[in-house]
């Protein structure tokens, strides 16, 4: 395998340490139907020598059985594992594959190209740092190419690598490649995609995938693999402030109470002050606990357990933060972009469950401002959202929670909508901003509590004038 080295034979521990310290790139392959996404991934794995002999033999047998490549080995079968996918020659579900090179580790999400599976594509893209968008050199930019590019932009993927595939079917002509580059550059400009790179490839023949092509001397850039290894990811995280959604309260005995989760953004050290949201309670970090011992520092992406200096009521779904000017918003109403994934259309006012950073709260979409036409970018007024449609909506929950804008932090800025009857995921959303200026659930609850407290205290003073605890707050635990 290409990422193996002599260290495996000489010093296995040194090799494992070297492999562990490589950075990880998650990327998605997407594009229109039959653009060659699965074939490209198969070619990446094959030419990088990351396929075992028994796998290769099985793929050769299946290639003859399904005969999708006129007798040649069909590398797309490496990722198209469902029987229906192999029979039809298409991708239906998201397929994940892992591989590594000397420079980097990779997780690929191979996503379907059919419009009816757009929701699967949005799911696969939600955790990725880069998108490889394939374009058939014979067809240029298609409707589904625009749709996927729109979702890539919507989900905040900042790096796009455009692979102009099937160059062998257009005789490797440079003018065809240049025309597609110009066409997609204009699309990327309209969608505000920050970083776009182009590579002409033939996934079936292997040109410019891992090895440079000798049939396109006019192209002097990097191969697809070189581009994947070189993309800079250090600037991917946009939020430096600390965010830590609590996933589990760890209480193994009476002497230990920790809060487990994964750092969503920023970094934390023992002794740092933190605020618990939405309660607003404050404390300091006593220790950062892991299975390998306490850490002096934890950063985004690390799974840790935090212990605090004070006994504070913290539950699953609460968020420990540092912020200052970058403090998260706490509200029960917000505006969001929503990708609808359910066969049953979204109707404003219907009750759903909303899950954000481990917390599940009942709520509803109060209003659909508009849906986005992914081809023209036009904002179209509508009353419902149907399967695979993307809209701008107003959400109201039954309780306040802490969140960031999705553009600042994916983990604390994204949510899913769950059908209360079937428990199926009905939609995926990206928060734009909090919505203020209306009576808030939290404010309404505070007003009702104040009224109850006033009435209770008055009754106590009237009927028990000599009782020392004459205020309801005297009865509450401290």
C-alpha positions in Angstrom: 0.0 0.0 0.0 1.3 3.4 -0.9 1.2 4.9 2.6 3.4 2.1 4.0 7.0 2.7 4.7 10.1 0.9 5.9 9.2 1.9 9.4 6.7 -0.9 9.5 9.5 -3.4 9.5 12.0 -1.4 11.4 10.0 0.4 14.1 6.3 -0.2 14.1 5.6 2.1 17.0 7.3 5.0 15.2 5.2 4.2 12.1 2.0 4.2 14.1 2.9 7.5 15.7 3.7 9.0 12.3 0.5 7.8 10.9 -1.5 9.1 13.9 -0.1 12.6 13.5 -1.2 13.0 9.9 -4.0 15.5 9.4 -7.4 14.3 8.2 -9.2 15.6 5.1 -12.9 14.8 4.7 -14.1 15.4 1.2 -17.2 14.7 -0.9 -17.5 13.7 -4.5 -20.6 15.1 -6.2 -22.0 16.1 -9.6 -24.6 15.1 -12.1 -25.7 11.6 -12.9 -23.1 9.4 -14.6 -20.3 12.0 -14.3 -18.0 9.2 -13.0 -17.9 9.9 -9.2 -17.6 6.3 -8.1 -15.2 5.5 -10.9 -13.0 8.4 -9.8 -12.8 7.1 -6.2 -12.1 3.6 -7.4 -9.3 4.9 -9.6 -7.8 6.9 -6.6 -7.8 3.7 -4.5 -6.5 1.5 -7.4 -3.7 3.7 -8.6 -2.6 4.5 -5.0 -2.3 0.7 -4.5 -4.9 0.7 -1.7 -6.9 -2.3 -2.9 -6.2 -5.8 -1.6 -5.8 -8.6 -4.1 -9.0 -10.4 -3.1 -11.0 -7.1 -3.5 -9.6 -6.6 -6.9 -10.4 -10.2 -7.9 -14.0 -9.7 -6.7 -14.3 -6.5 -8.6 -13.1 -8.2 -11.8 -15.8 -10.9 -11.4 -18.5 -8.4 -10.8 -17.4 -6.3 -13.7 -17.9 -9.3 -16.0 -21.3 -10.0 -14.4 -22.8 -6.5 -14.7 -20.7 -5.6 -17.9 -21.0 -1.8 -17.3 -17.6 -1.1 -18.9 -17.5 -3.3 -22.0 -15.3 -6.0 -20.4 -12.9 -3.6 -18.6 -12.6 -3.6 -14.8 -15.3 -1.4 -13.4 -13.7 0.4 -10.4 -17.0 2.1 -9.5 -18.0 -1.2 -8.0 -15.6 -0.5 -5.1 -18.0 2.0 -3.7 -21.4 1.1 -5.3 -22.1 -1.8 -2.9 -25.9 -2.0 -3.1 -27.4 -4.5 -5.5 -29.6 -1.8 -7.0 -26.6 0.4 -7.5 -24.7 -2.3 -9.4 -27.7 -3.2 -11.6 -28.5 0.3 -12.6 -24.9 1.7 -12.6 -25.8 4.6 -10.4 -25.1 5.7 -6.8 -28.1 5.7 -4.4 -26.8 5.9 -0.9 -23.8 7.8 0.5 -20.7 5.5 0.6 -17.7 6.3 2.8 -14.2 5.1 2.1 -11.0 5.6 4.0 -7.4 5.8 2.7 -4.2 7.5 3.4 -1.0 8.6 1.7 2.4 9.6 3.0 1.2 13.1 3.6 -2.5 12.9 4.7 -5.4 10.7 5.8 -8.7 10.9 3.8 -12.3 10.0 4.3 -14.3 10.2 1.1 -18.1 10.5 0.9 -19.3 9.3 -2.5 -22.7 10.9 -3.0 -25.5 10.2 -5.5 -26.1 12.4 -8.5 -29.8 11.9 -9.0 -32.1 14.7 -8.0 -34.3 12.5 -5.9 -31.3 11.7 -3.7 -30.2 15.3 -3.1 -31.0 14.8 0.6 -28.3 12.1 0.8 -25.8 14.4 -0.8 -26.5 17.1 1.8 -26.0 14.5 4.6 -22.6 13.5 3.1 -21.5 17.1 2.7 -22.3 18.2 6.2 -19.0 17.0 7.7 -16.7 17.6 4.8 -13.9 20.2 4.4 -13.6 20.0 0.6 -15.9 19.1 -2.3 -14.7 17.3 -5.5 -17.3 18.3 -8.1 -17.2 16.2 -11.3 -18.3 17.6 -14.6 -18.7 15.4 -17.8 -16.5 17.1 -20.4 -19.1 16.3 -23.0 -22.0 18.0 -21.2 -20.5 20.9 -19.2 -22.2 22.3 -16.2 -25.6 20.6 -15.7 -28.6 21.3 -13.5 -27.5 18.9 -10.8 -24.0 20.4 -10.9 -25.6 23.7 -9.9 -27.7 22.1 -7.3 -24.8 20.4 -5.6 -22.6 23.5 -5.8 -25.4 25.5 -4.2 -25.6 22.9 -1.3 -21.8 22.9 -1.0 -21.9 26.7 -0.6 -24.8 26.6 1.7 -23.1 24.1 4.0 -20.0 26.3 4.2 -17.5 24.1 2.4 -14.8 26.6 1.5 -12.7 24.5 -0.9 -14.0 23.1 -4.2 -11.9 21.0 -6.6 -13.6 20.7 -10.0 -12.6 17.5 -11.9 -13.5 17.8 -15.6 -13.9 14.1 -16.3 -14.1 11.9 -19.4 -11.5 14.0 -21.2 -10.7 10.9 -23.3 -14.2 11.1 -24.9 -13.5 14.7 -26.2 -10.0 13.8 -27.5 -8.3 15.6 -24.6 -9.1 19.0 -26.2 -7.9 22.0 -24.2 -10.6 24.4 -25.5 -13.4 22.1 -24.1 -11.7 22.1 -20.7 -11.1 25.9 -20.7 -14.8 26.5 -21.6 -16.0 24.5 -18.6 -13.5 26.2 -16.3 -14.9 29.6 -17.4 -18.5 28.4 -17.0 -18.0 27.0 -13.5 -15.9 30.0 -12.3 -18.9 32.2 -13.0 -21.1 29.9 -11.0 -18.6 29.8 -8.1 -18.5 33.6 -8.1 -22.3 33.8 -7.8 -22.3 31.3 -5.0 -19.4 33.0 -3.1 -17.2 29.8 -3.1 -13.9 31.0 -1.8 -11.4 28.5 -3.3 -11.8 26.8 -6.7 -9.2 24.6 -8.5 -9.6 22.7 -11.7 -8.1 19.4 -13.0 -8.8 17.7 -16.3 -9.0 13.9 -15.7 -10.1 10.6 -17.2 -11.2 8.5 -14.2 -11.7 5.4 -16.4 -8.2 5.6 -17.9 -6.4 7.1 -14.9 -5.2 10.4 -16.6 -4.3 13.1 -14.0 -5.9 11.2 -11.1 -2.8 9.9 -9.3 -0.3 10.0 -12.2 0.2 12.9 -14.6 -1.3 12.4 -18.0 1.0 12.1 -21.1 -2.0 12.8 -23.3 -2.7 16.3 -22.0 0.7 18.1 -22.4 -1.0 21.5 -22.3 -2.0 20.9 -18.7 0.9 21.7 -16.3 -0.9 21.7 -13.0 -1.2 19.2 -10.2 -2.9 15.8 -10.4 -6.1 15.3 -8.4 -4.2 13.4 -5.7 -1.6 16.1 -5.4 -4.3 18.8 -5.1 -6.0 16.8 -2.3 -2.7 16.4 -0.5 -1.8 20.1 -0.8 -5.1 21.9 0.1 -4.6 24.0 3.2 -7.1 23.3 6.0 -5.7 25.4 8.9 -8.1 28.2 8.1 -11.2 26.0 7.9 -12.4 26.8 11.4 -13.8 30.3 11.6 -14.6 30.5 15.3 -11.7 30.8 17.8 -13.9 31.1 20.9 -14.4 27.9 23.0 -17.5 25.8 22.4 -18.2 22.5 24.2 -21.6 20.9 23.8 -22.1 18.4 26.7 -22.9 15.0 25.4 -22.8 13.0 28.6 -22.5 13.6 32.3 -19.9 11.1 33.6 -20.6 10.1 37.2 -18.8 6.8 37.9 -18.7 7.4 41.7 -19.4 10.0 44.4 -16.0 11.6 44.0 -16.1 12.3 40.3 -18.5 14.4 38.2 -17.3 15.2 34.7 -18.9 16.5 31.5 -18.0 14.5 28.3 -18.1 15.7 24.8 -16.1 16.9 21.8 -14.6 20.4 21.6 -16.6 22.1 18.7 -14.4 25.2 18.5 -11.5 27.0 20.2 -9.3 25.6 23.0 -9.4 25.3 26.8 -6.9 24.9 29.6 -7.3 24.1 33.3 -8.0 27.2 35.2 -9.9 28.9 32.4 -13.3 30.5 33.2 -16.3 29.0 31.4 -20.0 29.9 31.2 -22.8 27.3 31.0 -25.5 28.1 28.6 -28.4 28.6 28.6 -28.4 28.8 32.4 -25.6 31.5 32.5 -23.8 29.9 35.5 -20.1 30.4 35.7 -17.1 28.3 36.9 -13.5 27.4 36.1 -12.1 24.2 34.6 -10.4 22.0 37.2 -9.1 19.3 34.9 -9.2 18.0 31.3 -9.6 14.3 31.6 -9.0 11.7 28.9 -8.3 7.9 28.8 -4.6 8.7 28.4 -4.4 11.0 31.4 -5.1 14.7 32.1 -4.2 17.2 29.4 -2.7 20.7 29.7 -4.7 21.9 26.7 -7.6 20.7 24.6 -8.5 22.0 21.1 -11.3 21.6 18.5 -12.0 18.0 17.5 -10.7 16.4 20.7 -13.1 14.2 22.7 -12.5 15.0 26.4 -14.2 15.1 29.9 -14.1 18.4 31.8 -14.3 18.7 35.5 -15.2 22.1 37.1 -14.3 23.7 40.4 -18.0 24.4 41.3 -21.0 22.1 41.6 -23.3 23.4 38.8 -26.4 21.8 37.4 -25.3 20.8 33.9 -27.1 18.4 31.7 -26.7 16.8 28.2 -27.3 19.5 25.6 -25.9 22.4 27.7 -23.0 24.2 26.1 -19.8 25.4 27.9 -18.4 28.5 26.3 -16.0 31.3 26.4 -16.8 34.2 24.2 -16.6 37.8 25.1 -17.5 39.5 21.9 -17.9 36.1 20.2 -20.4 34.8 22.8 -23.1 32.6 21.3 -26.7 33.7 21.1 -29.3 32.4 23.4 -32.9 32.5 22.1 -35.9 30.4 21.3 -36.4 31.8 17.8 -34.1 32.0 14.9 -33.9 32.3 11.1 -32.3 29.3 9.2 -31.7 27.7 5.9 -33.5 24.4 5.7 -33.0 21.4 3.4 -36.2 19.4 3.5 -35.7 15.6 3.4 -39.1 14.1 4.0 -41.7 12.8 1.5 -44.3 14.7 3.5 -44.1 18.4 2.8 -43.2 20.9 5.5 -46.2 22.9 6.5 -45.7 25.9 8.8 -47.1 25.4 12.3 -46.7 21.6 12.4 -44.9 20.4 15.6 -41.5 18.7 15.2 -38.5 18.0 17.4 -35.4 20.1 16.8 -32.0 18.6 17.7 -29.0 20.9 18.1 -25.6 19.9 19.7 -27.1 17.1 21.7 -30.2 18.9 22.9 -33.7 18.0 21.6 -36.5 20.6 22.0 -40.0 20.7 20.6 -40.8 23.5 18.2 -42.2 24.4 14.8 -41.4 26.3 11.6 -43.6 29.4 11.9 -43.0 30.8 8.5 -41.3 29.9 5.2 -39.9 33.2 3.9 -39.0 31.7 0.5 -37.4 28.7 -1.2 -34.3 29.0 -3.3 -34.1 28.1 -7.0 -30.7 26.4 -7.1 -30.4 26.9 -10.8 -31.1 30.7 -11.1 -30.5 31.7 -7.5 -34.0 33.2 -7.4 -35.9 33.5 -4.2 -39.4 32.2 -4.7 -42.3 32.8 -2.3 -44.0 29.6 -1.1 -46.3 28.1 1.6 -44.7 24.6 1.9 -41.3 23.0 1.4 -41.3 19.7 -0.5 -38.7 16.9 -0.7 -35.2 18.1 -1.6 -36.3 21.8 -1.6 -34.2 24.4 0.2 -35.8 27.3 2.0 -35.3 30.2 4.3 -37.5 29.7 7.4 -38.4 31.1 10.8 -38.1 28.6 13.6 -39.6 28.9 17.1 -38.8 26.5 19.9 -40.5 25.8 23.2 -37.4 26.6 25.2 -34.3 28.8 24.6 -31.0 27.3 23.6 -27.4 28.5 22.9 -26.2 28.6 19.3 -23.9 30.3 16.8 -24.5 31.2 13.2 -23.6 28.2 11.0 -21.1 30.3 9.1 -19.1 30.7 12.4 -19.4 27.2 13.9 -20.9 24.1 12.2 -21.6 22.1 15.4 -23.4 24.8 17.3 -25.0 26.3 14.2 -26.6 23.3 12.6 -29.7 21.3 13.6 -31.9 18.5 12.3 -35.7 18.3 12.3 -37.2 15.1 13.5 -40.7 13.9 12.8 -42.4 13.3 16.2 -44.4 10.3 15.1 -41.9 8.3 13.0 -38.7 9.6 14.6 -37.3 10.0 11.1 -35.1 12.9 10.1 -37.3 15.3 8.2 -34.9 18.1 7.5 -31.4 19.6 8.1 -30.9 23.3 8.9 -28.2 25.9 9.2 -28.8 28.8 11.5 -28.5 32.3 10.1 -29.2 34.4 13.2 -31.4 34.8 16.2 -34.7 36.5 15.8 -35.6 39.1 18.4 -38.2 41.8 18.7 -41.0 39.3 19.6 -42.2 37.9 23.0 -39.7 35.2 23.7 -40.5 31.8 25.3 -37.8 32.5 27.9 -39.2 35.9 28.7 -42.8 34.6 28.9 -41.7 31.9 31.2 -39.9 34.4 33.5 -43.0 36.5 33.6 -45.2 33.6 34.6 -42.7 32.6 37.3 -42.6 36.1 38.7 -46.4 36.2 38.9 -46.5 32.8 40.7 -43.7 33.8 43.1 -45.5 37.1 44.0 -48.8 35.3 44.7 -47.1 32.5 46.7 -45.3 34.9 48.9 -48.4 36.9 49.6 -50.3 33.8 50.6 -47.5 32.7 53.0 -47.4 36.1 54.7 -51.2 36.1 55.1 -51.7 32.6 56.5 -48.3 32.0 58.2 -47.3 35.4 59.6 -44.9 33.9 62.2 -43.2 31.4 59.8 -39.5 32.3 59.2 -39.4 31.1 55.6 -41.7 33.8 54.2 -40.2 33.8 50.7 -40.4 31.0 48.1 -36.7 31.4 47.5 -36.0 30.3 51.0 -37.5 26.9 50.1 -35.3 26.4 47.1 -31.9 24.4 47.3 -28.9 26.6 47.3 
